Amino acid sequence: MIYNGFDFAPWFDTRLVTRSLLPEYEIATRDVPGQPGSRFMRAELKPLTIDVAAAWRARPADDMAALRRLMASRLLCLKEAELWLDDERHLGLRYMAVLTSPGALDTLWHTGEATLTFTAYDPVAYGAEGRATVSGTSGVQVGGTFRTYPTVTVRPGGSTSALRLTNMGTGEFVQIDKAVTASSAVVIDMAAPQATVDGSPAPVTFESDFFPLEPGANSLKLSSGTATVQWTERYVG
């Protein structure tokens, strides 16, 4: 296990990991007058709880009190940090997680164990980085098993009063409602969501919808110039 950049393998055996196959859902509904029951509105993923069984790899002669202090200092992290689990490290997958319960490490014996409970408030794992170039209408192939929100860096083809990036599969688009030139540095951050021109926030039209890329084939159309699309593959389960 690697947490917050620290590899615990020399001190702990952390190969036993327990978590649900899928995150639980939060279902939103609303009552409809004159109809029985309620109407489904949307579903959102709840945080994912991950239990890691940590067993000491200490020797009988080791100072367990000193080791406990060392491990406590490495486990303490008051923010989300990358969590690489032993059962998925070979896949290049990690979570952004917080240690929410450190368990009760046995400090008397070198064979002590504890269950470390992490919470991934974003319950979808992160995978490899992806990149593609878009000019005109271009296909973008995305790996993973869950949608991802890319960052798009655009170099306009010349002076234009507006710039539009369209997802041809869904019809969603982001249109920057600002004049740009060939030297303008345009960035569309779909996750933020925000567009900038030369580092300053840029207005988008009311109809604009910052959209994700889905796993598999995507088709994007850029109204002017060339764009570099960057994303992180996401994996559920």
N, C-alpha and C positions, 0 to 999 in steps of 0.2 A: 504494500500500500504506500502510495505517495500522497501526502497531504500538505498543502501550502508549500510545495517545493522540497519537502523533506521526505526521504525514503526511509521507512521504518523497518525494512526487511532485516537489517542486522540485529535488531532488538526484539521484533515481534514476528510471530507466524500469523499472518492475516489472510490466509487463503479461504477461510470459511466466511462467506458473505451471504446475507439474507436480505431480500427485498421482494416486493410484489412484482409480478410479471408486467403489470401496467399500473401507472398512477391511477388513483381514484378520481372520479369526476365530481364536479360541483354543478348540479343541474339547476338552471333558472327556469321558472314557469310563471304563468300569470293566469288568473281566473278570467273566464269569458262569460259575461252575463247570458243566461239562457242556454248554456251548454254544460253538460255534465263534466265533472273533473276540471282539469286545467290544460292549458296549451303550452307545449314545449317552446322555449325561447332560444336557449343556447346551453352549451356544455363547456366547462372549463376544467383544465387539469389541476388537481390538488398537488401540494408538495409531496415529494417522495421520501419515505423514511428508509434509510439504509443501515442495517446492523452489521458490524464487522466484529467477529470474534478474534480478539487479540490475545495470543498466548506468548508469554515471555520466552525468549531464546537465551536466557541467562545461565550462568554456571553457578554451582553451589557456593563458590568462593566470592561471587560478585556482591558488591554493596547494593542491596536492593533499594534501600532508602535513597541513595544517590541516583540510581537508575530511574526511580519513580519521579524524582525532581526533574531529571533531564527530559523524560518523556512528557511530563506535564508542560514544560516550557515549549516543546515542539508541537504539542496538540493545541495549545492555547492560540486561538485566532478569532478576533472579534469582528470578522467580516467573512463574506463568501470567499472561498479559495478553491483552487482546483483539487479534486479528489480522484486519484487514479486507483481503481480497484484491481486486485490481483486476477480476478476472473475475466477482466476485459482489457487489461493492458495490452495484450497481444493484438487486439483489434484497434488500438489507438483511440479508445473512448475514455472520456472523463466527464465528471459532473462538476458543477459549481455548487459547493455545499458548505454547511456550517456544522461543526461538532456541537450537537445540542444536548448530549448526555455522555459524559466520559466514563460511565460505569464505575466499578469499584475494583481497582487493581490490587491484587494480593501482594503486599510488600514483604511478607514473611518468608515466602518460599520462591525459589528461582523458577518454579513451574506455574506461577500465578497466572490467572486469566481474567479478562474483562470483556464486556460487550461495549464497543464504542458505537454510539448511535449518531449518525449524521442525517441532516435534513437538506435535501436539494429542493429549494423553493421554486427553482426552475427545474421541473422533473424530467426534462428531456436531455439526454446525454449529448456531448459535443464530440465531433469526430474530426476528420481531415479538413484542411482548408482547400477551397476551390477557387478557380479563376477562369474567366472567359472574356473574349473581346467581342464587342457588338458594334456593327456598322450597318446601317440600313436595317433590314430584318435578318436576324441571326438566331440560330438554335443554341441553347445553353443546356448542357446535360449536368444534372445535379445528382450526387450520390446521397445516401442516407435513407431514412424511413419516415422522416417528418419534415414539414415545411421549414424553410430557413429564410431569414430576412437579410438580403444582401446590402452591401455598400457599392454604389455605382459612381465612378469617377469619369466625368465627361469632358472631352476636349471638342468644343463646337467646331463645325466645319467652316464657319465664317460668321459674319454679323447677322443676327436674327433677333426678332422681337420676343420670341418665346422658344422654349425647348421642351419637347415631350418625349417621355419614355413610356412605351405601351407594352403591356403583357398581352400578346395576341391570342393566347389561349383563353383568357378570362375577360378581356376587354378593359381591365383596370389600367389606369395610367396615372403618371405624375407629370403635370405640366408646370414648368417654372414660368411664372408670369413676370419676366424681367428681361430686358435686352441684354444679350451677351455677344461677345466677339470671339474670334478664333484664339485669342490669348487668354480668355476667361477660364478659370479653374472652377468647374462645377462639380459638386458632390451631392449625391442623393443618398441619404442614410435611411433605408426603409425601416430599420428597427427604432430609430430615435423618436418619432419619425421627423425628419427635417431635411431641407435642401439648403445649400449654401452656394454662394458665388464669390470667389476670391476670399473665402473665409468668413464672410458675413451672411447671416440668415437671408434667404431669398423667399419671396412670396410664391405660393402655388395657387392654382385656380381652385375654386370651391369644389369642383367636381373631382379633383385629384384624390387618389386613394393609394397610399403607400402599401405596396403589395409584396407578398412573399414569393419565393420560388418553391415549387413542389418537387419532390423526388422524381427523377426521370427527366423526360424531355420538356423543355420550356422554349417558347419562342418570344423574343423581344424585338421591338422596333424602335429605333432612335430616329428622331426627326432630322437631326443634323450632327455631323461629325462622327467621332468614334468614342466608345465607352469601354472602360475596364470594369467588369463585374466581379466582385469578390464576396465570398460567403464561407460559412463554416457548416459542414454537414451535421445534421442532427439525427439522433437515433432514439426511438422510444422503446421501452421494454428493457 
